[in-house]
């Protein structure tokens, strides 16, 4: 009769040879050296029943026998983990018996309508059988269909040519229960590509051979050479056709199955989750004892600290609340902050409950730990709604330390943004937190409170907050207006409406009131960065020459930087400069020491990073603002890796100088504000008020103030894949940063010079593990990358003459870089094969060439110094 699916002959036994292979390796590697294993067996297939009313409805029995487990690549005897072990010994007696129990498929028009097996079979062996059963599903005409098989419910396309059928399965379309998470920022994440193709050769209306191949490729976005691939291959070949058992008579499928074996049940063809238990894994406290020595504060800029932090997080993720609390409660003062970093970064419900139970926000004496907890929340790679909810509740409660209360709301802002970026803006906790910040800002009377809520908005970047920020930018007092303007500067230019640009133009040109230089220059930067019109650029260029000396020099430098760095607005700027009236010599030859400059730190095929450095002085030679930014970007995404801003005002009286116009009444102040990985941190004050300044100046040791110290989880990618042949594969990439950033400002009245110094000490460790787990054998590959580096930024100013001398230095020390790849195959007994390759190199240090003018000045500054001042450094 005519069938639209493969058809088996009555009374025949089809004997096939079956093999399923798994390979794990680097993306570009050939498979000859991969880690992996092969399961091979015989498969017997025979027809049990054909529907008398529809000959395209068949019951088929499939039996696996003679199972063998072996290496996928030849290994010398010493390196062969299977050597001398029988299959029963490798797989285990019960598992092997289960694997060899037959399954029954009901095939209707070539598709598996029902999969019959036994209840309570181990998940692993059931999945191997599902992998085999899924191969028997095919259609004999070209076209697309949604099909259910071991991979889930997937889009499948068939191409039929005579006796050959190709089946392409779109793995990213498969609906199957997925677990895992990705990093918050795409640059820090991993990209996955998956493909699946099966080729059938038919003969005599049934299957002659099947070849299936499935590939998963994973690459680290920030370094595409680092990655992994999993290849899974299945083969089924017909070896012979013999006389077989006869058909079972019956009208209904159910009665036939009952006659055959009443223990059969219909089971889904979709794989069930199956994970092997770890038998010899250390407990959380055992693991902690083995790594704690690497996490002392003085070791925090070493690679070993970042590596230990990552392995600790992996273990905390498997731990109970009690196990976690036991460590937190027993650890000493020096190590506790690092434990808090790790427990918070683990982001499991258990770890959050443990840390919230331990921390008491009513107790001001543990504020260091509270701050570490809050910053780790701000950097969370995949924050939950529960986390934001807990912080909001804490904020509404009693918080003893005012700075912690400020940090709390600033971090809530960062979490709002992260949750909104993941389509979570409508979640109840997010709506509640947004409302809280906006409504409290509206009611705030004290400057300190206004500042705190504005900082939260600077992290949250809500489109609905733009009107409020505009109001404060234009009508707020100096520091408040400055903060609101820098918050607007963080928005994507696509959000900056006509109204925003009009306000920024009024601030810059001082149409309504006099503004401080810091706010005016920020307003100008916003205008020039958001697709400015010809007139806007022209008006800014015309204003140069009418400004105070230092602001003039700064604006000029900003325009030159736009041209030199080919920024988006450079075309318009060039166009306006052609208009000669603007480009007159007098306007562009102003003296002064302020400057703005951008350049590349690295330019790579995958990711590039840039720095920008700008410094604004008051007319008397005292720093008003220095701003160092580092941005990392690839083709599709950008990450504001760091920003350190040092601001000072009202310091003229120290050197008996005259303040600039409009700045006569500013209170003495110096402080520092930082953004790290897109999160604005709580600003730090060096001194506030003249008395505070004087007492600190005469006791000044010049010791840098610590801005950020700690461990941050940056890359956090976890994913599981169901392989068609049955096993589960998983991949985990974690990237951790041990960081120590400090900054300081010192004066020497004797030499009439001041110096600001920002030190960034960083160690980064990335660990990737890609593994295929078949309960009786695991195979995989671990990749590690490690780099330690330091970036120093120093600016020295001598104000004994005008224009005063400024020398800026940005140096990167030479940095050790190590990378290793380890492939492995292991048995639960602990027998293990590994092959490790690696490379360690020293990346040369370098001094970044800032602009020529700066190099000339540095020569003067260091040339002008007598030996007597050398101890000053």
N, C-alpha and C positions, 0 to 999 in steps of 0.2 A: 504493500500500500504506500501511498504518497506520505512522506513526513516532512516537517519543516525543521526537524532537529535530527541529530545523529540517531541511528537506530541499530539495536543489537540483534543478532540472530538468536533464535531459540536454541536451547540445548547446547550452547557453546560456552567454553571457559576461555576468556581472553587473558593471557598472561603478559603483564607489563613489567618493565624495570623502571623504578622511580628513584630520583635523587633530588634532594633539596640542599642547596649550598648557600652559605652566608660568608661574605667577605667584609672586612672593615679596614679602611686604609686612609691615607691622605688623598685629597681630591684628585690630584693629577697622577697619582701613582698607578703603575700597571698592577694587575691582580696577582702576579706571580709571587709577590713577597707579602701579600696581605695576611692578616690574622683571620681566622675563621674556622669553619668545620663543615663536614658533609654528613648528612644522614641519607643512607641509601637502603632500598628494600625492594622486594618483589611486591607487585600489586595484582591480585586476582579480581576479575570483574565478570559477573554473569547476570543474565536477565532472569528475574524471578517471576514477573507477571506483566502482561500487557493488557490494557483496558479493552474489553471486547467491543465497546462502543467508540473507542478513539485510539487507533494504534499509535498515536503520538504521545500517549500517556504510559510511561513505562516505570516499573520498579526495578532498580538495579542494585545488586549487592557488591560492595567493594571491601576487599580484605587486604590488610598489610601483613606481609610475612618476611622472615629472614632479615630483620633489621640490623644494619651495621652503622657504627659511628666512626668517622675517621677524620684525619686532617684534610683540609681542602688543598693545601700545598705540601709537597714532600718535606718531611722534617727528619733530620738524623735521629737515630734511636734515642739518644740522650735528651733530645728536645721534644719528643713525641709524648704528649700527656696521656694518650690513649694506650701506649705500648703495654702489652701484657695484660690488658684488661678485656674481659669478655663484654659483649653488649649488655648482658644482664647486669654485670657489675657496674658498668657506666651509667645505664639508665635506671637501674633498680628493678627488682622483680615485679612489683605491682604495676609500675608504670609500663613496663614492657608488655605485660599481660593485657593491660588496658589498651595499649597501642595496637595490639594484634586482634582485638575484638572487632568483628566486622561492622560496617555501617551500611545503611540502606538509603538510597536516594530515590525520590520520585521525580522523574524528569518529564516535564510537559513542554513540548515544542523546544526541547533543548535546554530549557531553564530548570534550575533546581527548585521545585515547588516546595518539597519538604525534605528535611535532613533528619533521618532517624538514627538515634544512638542510644547509649544507656545513661540513665540518670547517675548523678554523683561520680561521673568519671573525673579524674583530675583535669583541671582547666588546661594545663599544658598539653596533655596528650589529645584532649578533645580538639584543641586548636590546630594541632598538626593534622588531624583528620579533616578538620574544616578546610585547611589549606589544600589538601588533596581533592576533597569534594568540589571545591570552587573551580578547579581546573575543568571539571566535566560540564561546566555551564558555557554553552555557546549558541549562537544563532547562525543559520546558513544563508542569511541575506544581508546585504550591506545596509547600514543605517545606525541611528543612535538610540540608546535606551537607558532608562534608569534601572540598575540591577542591584540586588542584594547578594553579597557574598561575604567572605571572611573580613574584607576591608570595610564593610558597612554598606550603606546605600549610596551607590556611586553613579556618576555619568559615564557611560561606556559607549564606545563607537566601534562598529564592526566593518571591516573591508573584506569582501569575499572575491577571490579570483580562482575559478575552477575548484581544485581540491585543496586550496589553501585559504585559511581564514585568519585574519589578524584582528586581535582584540586590544583596543587601547582604553585603559581605564584612567580617568582624570582623578588622581588621588586627592587633590586639594578639594574636590567636590564631595568626598565621601562623608556621609553623616555617620559618625561613630562617637561614642563617649570619649572626649579628649581631656587629658589633664596636662597641666603645665602653665607656664607664664612667660612673658617676654619682658625685656627691659623697657624702662620708661622712654628712653630716647633711642631713635633708630640707629644713630651712629654707634651706640654702645651695644647694639643687638646683633643677632645672628639671622642670616637669611637662609631659608630652606627651599630647595626645589625637589620635587618628587615626580618620578615617571614610572609607568608600568605598561608593559606590552607583552602579549602572548601570541605565539604563532602556532596554529593547528595545521597538521597535514592529515587529510582524510583518505580512507581507502575502503571501498566496499561499504559505503554509507556509515562507517564508524571511524574511530580515531586510530590513526597509525602512529602519530607522534605529537607531543606538545612541548614547546619550549617557552618558558615564561621568564621574564627578567624585570626586576623592580629596582630602581635606584633612588637613593636619598642623598642629596648633596647639601652640606651645611657649610657656610662660610661666615667668618667673623667680618662684619661690615668694616671695621676699622683697619683690618689687615687681611685682605682677601686671600693671601697665600696661606693663612691659617684656617684650617677647616677639616672636614672629615667626610667620608662617603660610606654608605652602607649599600652593598649590592646583594640582592637575594635572587638566586636562580633556581628554577624548578624544571625538571625534565621527566617526561613520561614517554616510554617507547614500547611499542608492541613487539613482544619477542615471539609469541606463538599463539595459535588458536587451537584448542583441543575440544574433544567431546566433553560436555559439561552436564550438570544436573538439569532435570526437566523443569517446566514452569509449574507454578502453584495455581490451581483453579480458584476462581472467585470473582464476584461482581465488583466488590468495593475494596479500596485500598486497605481500609481499617481491618477488615476480616483477614486479608492476606498477611498483614503485619502480625496480627494476633497468632495466626497459625504458625508463622515463622518463629517468633519468640515473643512471649507476652511481656517481656521486660523492656521492649523497645519503646522509646517515647520520641515525639517530635521535638527537636531542639533547634534553636535559631542557628543560622549559618554564620551570623556575625560573631566575630571573636569575643570571648569573654576575657576580662582583665585577669591576668595571672602573673603573680610576682613571686620570685623565690625568696624565702626568708634567709636573712644573713645569720649563719650559725656561729661564726667566730668573731663577730664585730665587737669592738670594745664598747663599754658603756660610756655615757656622756662624760662622767667624771674621770674615767680612765683616760679618755681622749684628751680632756682638758689638762690633766697632769702632764701629758706628754708634750704639750705645746706651750704651756703658760710662760715658760722662760723667755719665749721670743716676743712676748707682748708687753714687756716693761716699757715705760714711757721713753726711756733713752734709746730704745731699739726701734722706735716707730717709723724711722725712715728707711728701714731695711726690707729687702724683698721677703725675707723669712717671716716678717711680721704680717705682711699681706697674705702670704701663703697660709699661715696658721689661722688667720682670721677667716679665710674661705673654708678651710676644712672644718673649723669650729661651727660655722653657720650650717654646713651640710649636716653635721651631727645634731645641732639644736633642732633642725627641722624634723628630725625623727623622734625627738624627746618629748616627755610629758612635762606638764607644768611643774610637778613636784621635783623632777630631776633638775630642771632649769633653776628653780628657786634654791635648791640645795647648793649649787655652785655660787649663785649670787650672794647668798647669805654667809658663805664661809670664806669669801675671798677678801684679800687685803686692799687697803686704800689705793695703792699704786696701780693695781691691776683692774680694779672695779670699773673704771671708765671704759676700758677696752672690752670688758665682758658686756657692759651695757650696749656698746656699739654693735657687738655681734648678736646679742639676743634681740635687739630691736630690728636689726637688718634681716633676721630670719623670717619675720613677717608671717608667722603661723598664729592661729588663734591662741595656742598654748603659750607661745613666747610672749605675746602681747599681754595675756592675763597675768603671766608670771611677773613681768616687769612693772605692770601697773599695781600689782599687789605689793611689790617691794618698795616702790618710790612713794614718798609721802610729801606731797607738794605743800603741806602745812608746815613743813620743817625746813627752815631756811639754811640749815647747816649742810644739807646734802645738795645744794644748788648746782655744784659742778656736775653731779651725775644726772640731775634733771635736765641740765642743758645738753649733755651728751645724748640723752634719750631723745630730746626734742629735735636736735639736728639730724640724728639718724632717721627720725620720722620724716623730716623734710626731704632727705635724700632717698626715701623709700623707692625701690625699683618698681613695685606694683602695689601701691597702697590700697587698703580695703576701706570700704565705707565705715566699717567698725572702728578703724583707727581714728578717722576724723571725728566720729561720734564721741569716742572716748576723750579726745583732746578738747572738744567743745564743752563737754561736761566738766572737765578739769578746770577749764578757763572760767566757767560760771561759778565754780566752787571757790574755796579758800586757797589762794596762792600766796605764800609768805613773802617770797622774794619778788620785788617789783620787776627786776630784769628778766626773771623767768616768765613772769606774766606777759611781758612784752614779747619774749621769744615764742611763747605759746601761740599767740595770735598771728605772729609773722609766719610760723610754720603751718598754721591752719590755712593761711593764704596759699602756701606752696601746694598743700594737699588738694585744695579746691581746684587749682589749675590742673594738677595731674589727673584727678578724677574726671574733670570736664573734658580733657583731651581724650579720655577713653569712653566718651559717650555717657559719662556719669553725672552730667550737670543737673539732671532732674531727680537724682537720688535724694530722699528726705534729708539725710545728714548734710548733703552739700547745700541744699536749699536753705536749711536752717543756719549753717555757718555763714553763708553769703549774707543772709538777712541780718544776722548778729553784727557782722563787721560794718555793713553799710549803715544800719540804724544807729549803732553806737558812735560811729564817726559823726553822724549828723548831730548827735546830742553833745559831743565832746566839747568841753570848754577849755581845759588845760592843754597847753602846747604839747606836753609829753604824751597825752592820750591821742591827740590828733596825729602826732608823729607815728605812734604805734599802729594805728589803723591804716595810715597811709602806707607804711611798710608792708602791712599784710596785703594791701591792694597791689603793691608793686610786685608781689609774688603771684597773686591770684590772676592778674591781667584780665579782669572781667570787662567785656565790652560795655556793660551797663555802668561801669564805674568811671568811664571817660569824662562825662560832664562834671562829676564831683572833683576829679583831679584837675580839670581845667580851672574850676573855681578857685581851688587852693593855689594853683600855679600862678594865677594872675593877681589874686588879692591877698594871699597869705603873707606872713612876715618872712624875711630872708630864708632861714633854714627850712621852714615849712614849704615855702614856694619852690625852693630848690629841690626838695624831696619829691613834690608832686610832679615837677618837670622831669626828673630822672625816671619816675615811674612811667610817664607817658613815653619816654624814650625807649622803654623795653617792649612796647607793643609792636606787633608786625605793622609795617607801614599801611597795609590794606585796611587797618582799622581806623587810621587817622583821617577823619572826615575834614571837610572844608572848614568846619567850625574850629577844629583843632589847629589847623594851619593859620587861620585868621588870628586866633589867640596867640600863637607862638610869634607871629609877625608883630603883634602889638607889644608883646613882652620885649622882643629883641629891639624894636625901634623905640621903646618906652613911650608909646602914644598916650597911655593913661596915667602911668606913674613911673617913678624912678625904680629900677630893679638892680639887684646886685649883679656883678660881673658873672658869677657862677651860673645864675639862672639865665642870664641873657645868652651866654655861650651855649648852654644846653638847648635853649629854644632855637638858636641858629643851627645847631647840629640836627635837631629834629626836622627843621624845614629842609635842610640840604640832603637829608637822608630819605625824604618821602616824596620823590618825584617832583621836585620844585618846578614852578613855572619860570619862564624867561624873566618876568617882572620881579618875582621873588628873589631870584639870584642877583638880578641887576641892583635891586635896592640894598641887598646885603653888601655887594661890592662897592656901591657908592658910599655906604656908611663907613667903610674902612678909610681911615684918614681923619675922620671926625671923632674917633674914639680915644679914650685915654691910651697912653703909650703901650702898656703891656697888653691890654685887650686888643688893641690894633694888631700888635705883633702876633697874638694868638690866632685871631681871625684870618690873618694873612697866611699863617702856617696851615690852618685848617683847609683853606682853599687850595694851597699848593699840594697838600696831601691828597685831596680829592683827585687832582690832576695826575699826580705821580702814581697813585695806586689804582688809577682807572676805575674809580667808584661809579655807581650807576648815574650819578648826576654830572659826571665830568663832561659829557657831551654838551649839556646846557651851559655849564660854566665856560667852556671853550667858546661857545657861540656868543655869550655876553662879552667875553674878553675881546672879541673882534671889534666890538664897538669901542673905538679908540678913547672916547671921553672917560670911559671907566678905567682904561688901562694906562693911566698916566703915571709917569715915572715917580713923581713925588709920593703918590699914594702907596706905591708898592716898595718903597725903599726905607720903611720905618725901622728904627733900631728897637731893641728890646730883647728880652730873654725867654719869653713864653714860647711854647711850640706845640705842635701836634704832628705825630708821625706814625705811619703804619708800615708793617713789613711782614714777610713770611718767616715763620719759625721752621716749618717743614712743608714741602710740597710733594705729595705722593700720588700714586695712581689711584689710591682708594680715598684717602682722607688728607686734607691739608689743614695746617693751623696757622693763624696769623696773630701778631701782637699789635696793639696800638697803644701809644704812649702819649699822653698829653699833659702839659704842665702850664699852669696859669699863675703868674706872680702878681703881687701888688706893685705899685710904682716904686715902693721902697725896697724891693728885693726880697720880700718875704713871701714864702709860698702861700697861695690861696687854695690851690687844688692840684694834686697830681693824681693821674688816673692811668692805671696799667690794665689792659684787657687782653685776654687770650680767648680766641674763638676757634672752634674746630668745626669743619664742615665737609660734607661730601656732596655728591650730585643732588641729593634730595633733602638733606636735613642739615640743621645747624645746632651747635651746642655752645652756650656761653660758658666755657670751662672755668674762667675766673676773672674777677675784677677786683682790684684793690684800689680804693680811693682814699687818699689822705687829704683832709681839708683843714685849713687853718684860717683864722680871721682875727682882727683886732690885736695883732702882735706888734704893731708899729712902735708902741710906747717903749718896748724893751730896747730898741736901738735908737730911741729918740728921733723917729722919723715922722713925716706927716702922712696921715692916712689918705687914701684916694678919695676923690669927690663922692659924696653919698655914702661913704663908709666910716664917717667920723665917729659914730656912736656904737659901733659893733662891739659886743662883749668879747673879751679874749677867749679863744676856744681853739682846740685842735683835737682831731679825732680821725677815726678810720672806719671805713665801711667796706664790706666785701660781699661779692656774689661768688658762689661756688656751684658749679654744675647747675646753672639756671636758678639757684635758690639764693635769694637775698638773705644774708645773715643779719643778726642784730648788730648795729653799729657800736663801736667801742670808743669811749672818750679818753684822750690822753690827759687833757686838763680842761677845766671850765672855769673862767673867771681869772682875774689878774692875780689874786692872792694864791690860788691853786697853782697857777703857772709859775710864780716866783718860787714857791716852796719846792716844786718839782724840779725847777731849773737848777737850783743850787745843790739839789741832792741828786741830780740826774747822773745815773751811771751810764746812760745811753743804752741800757739793756733793752732789747726789743720786747715789745708787748706781744704775747701770743694771741693770734687771731683765731686760728683753727688748728686743732691738733686732734687726730683721731683716725678712725678706720672707716672707709666708705665703700659700700658695695655698689659698683657701677654697672657691670654687666651681670645680668641675672636671667639666664635663659634656660628653660627646662621644657622638654618636649618628649612625647612618646609616639612611637610609630608601630602600628600593627603590621608585621610583615605578612605577605600572602602565604608564605610557606608555614606559618604558625607561630614562630617566636615573636616576642615583643622586643622592640629596640627602643633605646632611650638615648637622649643626648642632653648634656648639661654643660653649659658654659658659665663660669663665674669669673668676674673680674673685680679685683679689690684694690683699693688704693690706701696706702698708709701715708698720711699727709701731715705736714708740719709747716704752717705758714705764720711768719711773725713779721712785725713791722715796727719801726721806731722812728723817732724824730729827735735830733739833738742839736743844741746850739753851742757855739764857742764864742762868747762875747770877745774874748781876747783876740782871736783870729778873725772876728767878724765873719763867721761862716756858719751855715747850718747844713744839716745832712739828713736826708730821709733814706731809709733802707727797708726794702721788702725782700724777705728771704722765703723762697718756696722750696721745701725739701719734700721729695715725693718718691715713693716706691710703688710700682704697679706690678701686680701678679695676675695673670689670666690662666685659668685652668679649665680645660675642656675634656669631658669624658664621653665617648660615644660607645655604646655597648649593646650587644645582642644577648638576650638572656633566654636560654632554653632549659630552665631548671637543672638539667644534668650537666650543662656546660655553659660557660660565659665566654664571650670573646669581645674584644674591643680595642680602643686606642685612646690613650691619654695624651693631651697636648698641653705643654706649659710654656708661657712666655713670661719673662721677668725683666724689669728694667728699674734701675735706681738712678735718680737724677736730681739736680738742684738748679734752680733758676734764681739768680740774684739781680735785684734792680736797685741801683744806688744813685741818688742825685745829690751832688754837692754844690752849694751856692756860696760864693764869696760876695758879700755886699759892702765891701769897703769903697767901691766906686760905682759909677753908673755909666753905661749899662753894666750891671753886675755880671759876674762870670758864673755860668751854670755848666756843670758837666754831668751828663747822664751816662750810666753804664748799665748794660744788660748782659749778663754772662751766663752761659750754661756750662757746668763742669763736665768733664768727660764721664760718660755713663756706661757702666757694665750692662750688657744686654745678653740674656741667655734664652735659648729656646730648645725644648726637648720634645721628642715624640716617642711614646712607648706603646708597642702593640702587645697584646697579651691574649692567652687562651688559658682558661682555668677550670678545674673541677671542684665541686663542693668539698672534696676531701682535702683541698689545699694544694694539690699538685698543679703547677703553674708553669707556663712557658712565657718568657718575655723577650722582646727585642727592643733595645733602646738606642736612639740616635739623637745627637744634639749638637749644638754649636754655641759657643760663648764668644762674644766679641766686645771690644771697647769702642763705643761711639765717641768720636772726638768731641771735645768741648769746643765752644766757640763764643766769641764776643760778638754780639749782634751789631752790625754796622748801622748806627742810627745816622741821621743826616750829617752832611759834610760840616755844616756850621757847628754842630755839636763836637765833632772830632777836633776842630780847631780850638774850641773853648777848653776841652779837656787838657790839651797840651798846655794852655796858659795856666789853668788851675793847678795842675800838678807840677808845672815848671815854676810857678810863682811861690811854691811852698819851700820854706827853709826846713832843714832837718829837725828843728825844734818842734815842728808840728806833727812829726811823723807818728808820735805816740797817740795822736788824736784818733787814728783809725784803729 
